[in-house]
Amino acid sequence: LNLRDATKAEVDEVIKGYSENAAALTDHLISHLELLRGEKGGFTIDRYDHCLQAATRAYRDGKDEQYIVCALFHDVGDLLAPYNHGEMIATVLQPFINEANYWMLKHHTTFQGYYFWDKLGQDKNARDKYKDQPYYDYTIEFCEKYDSAAFDPGYKSESIEFFRPIIHNVVTNLNHKGFMLADNN
């Protein structure tokens, strides 16, 4: 099949294949999250448990499934993209999440810096360059309630298996956008 010569029916079959692979995407996302197990990097818990804790806190606060999935995977790119992991996971999840969650994921690293960048000689208020953006307060809330707070070694998080159906629901629903092209922002 040369896509240049493809019929509408042939392209529809290709798009159908994307949807059918959603179960595999759930497993791939979980396997990448599991790469964060073990290494604490100076924290009281590893980043795998940190992500489970962030998602559990969001779930227990009644956040919707998209938000919970964002909380669960917000740091999944740390190993591959340590300096822009927020952008990486935002791009991966973009077809499945709304604009607010996409923006929050993309910028959460700068907003999280509010809690510790001053201790590194950096500007803890770097997030203020986004004050006029519509999701500024939304991202502050995420960092304060779910990212920064999710390093408690005594907190009892839900298991990854608890979140599997939630992940599956999100990645099998292309939201209201339908099939997304790679350069759509």
N, C-alpha and C positions, 0 to 999 in steps of 0.2 A: 504494500500500500504506500503510495506516495501521497502525502497529505495535500499536495498541490492539486491532485486529480481526484481527491476523495469526494464521495457523494455525501449529502446530508445524513443519510442513513449510516454510512460508515463512520462519520464523525460522531454521530449519536452513540454508536457502539463504543468508541474510544472513551467518550465522556462517561458512559455507563461503567466502564472498567475502573474509572477513578472511584466511583461510589462503592463498587464491590470490594475495593481494596481497603475500605475504612477499618475493618477488623484488624488487618495487618498494621495499619497506622497506629491503632491503639497499642498494639504490642510493641511497635518500634518506639513510640514515645515512652512507654514504661521502661523498656530496656535502656534507653538513654538516661532516664531518671535514675535507674539503678546503678549507673556508672558513678553516681555521687555518693554511694555507700562507702563507709569506712574512714576516709580521710576527713579529719575534723578541721585541719588548717588553723588551729588555735581556738576554734569555737568550742562550746560545751557539748554540741551534738554535731553529727555530720550533716552535710547539705541535703542528703536524701531525707533524713528525719526532719530537717528544717522545712523542706518542701511539703512533706506530709502534714507537718504541724500547721503550716500556713493554710493549706487546703482544708484541714479539719476545722480550724478556727473560722474560716469563711463559711464552711458548711453549717457549723453550729450557730453562726450568726444569721443564717437564712439567705445567704447570697445565692444567686441563680447558678445554673450548671456551668455556663460559660465562665463566670467569674471564678468558680471553684477550680475549673481546669486551668485557668490562668495562674491562680495561686499555686496549684500543684506543680506546674511546669515552669514557673517564672525564672528559675535558676538553672534549668536543664542545659543551657549552653555554656555554663561556666568553664568546662574543661576544653571545649573546642574554640570558644570565643570569649576568653576571660575579660576582654576590654570592651566588648559590645554584645554581651550575652543577651541583654534585653532586646536589642534589635533583632538578634537571631531568632529567639523564640517567638517574638511578635510576628515575624515574617512566616515562620512555620505554621503558626495558628491562624494567621490572617483570614484564610477562606472560611473559617468556622466561628469567628468571634465578631462582635460588633466593633464599631469605631472607637468607642470609649475604652474597651478592654485592650484593643490593639495599641492605642496611644499609651495607656498605662504600662503595658508590658515594655514597649519600646523605650520609655523614659524612666522606668522605675529605678534604674541604677543611679541616675543623677539625683533623684528624689531620696533614695536610700542614703546617699552621701551626707544628707543633712544630719544624720545621727553620729557620724564619725570622721568626716573629712577634715574638720578643724584639728583633730588630733594628729593628722598627717601633714599639717601645714597647708591644706587646701581650703578652698572656699566652701564651707558647709551650706551656704545659701545659693549655690549654683542653680538650684531648682527655680529660683526667683525669676530667671530669664523667661520662664514659661507662665508667669503670673496671669497673663492675658489670654491664655489658652483655655478652651472650654473644659478640659479634663484635668486641670491643675489640682483642684480640691479632691477630685476622685482619686488621683494618684497619691496625693498626700495621705488620704485615708487608707489606701492599700498598704503603703509602706508602714504607717504607724500601727495599724491594727493587725496586719497579717505578715508583713515581711520582717520588720524590725523586732516585733514581739515574739517571733517564732523560733527562739533559741533556748527554750525552757526545757532542761533535761527531765523535769518532773511531769511534763504535760503528756497526757495519754492521747495519742493520735489514732485516727482510724488507719486501717491497713490499706495497702495499694489495691487489694482485691475489693475493698469497700468502694473505692473510687472507679474501678474498671467500668461498670455500667454507665457512670456519669461521663467518663471520657468517651466511651463508645457513642453515647447519645450526641455529644457535641461534635465529634469528628464524622458522624454519619449525616449530619445536617449541615449543608452548605449555607446555613443561615438564610437570609433573604436575598443573598447576592448571586446565587447560582454559581456556575463555574467561573473561577477567577483567573484572569491572566496574571502572569508573574509580575508585570510592571504596574498593576493597579494599586494605588495607594489610597 
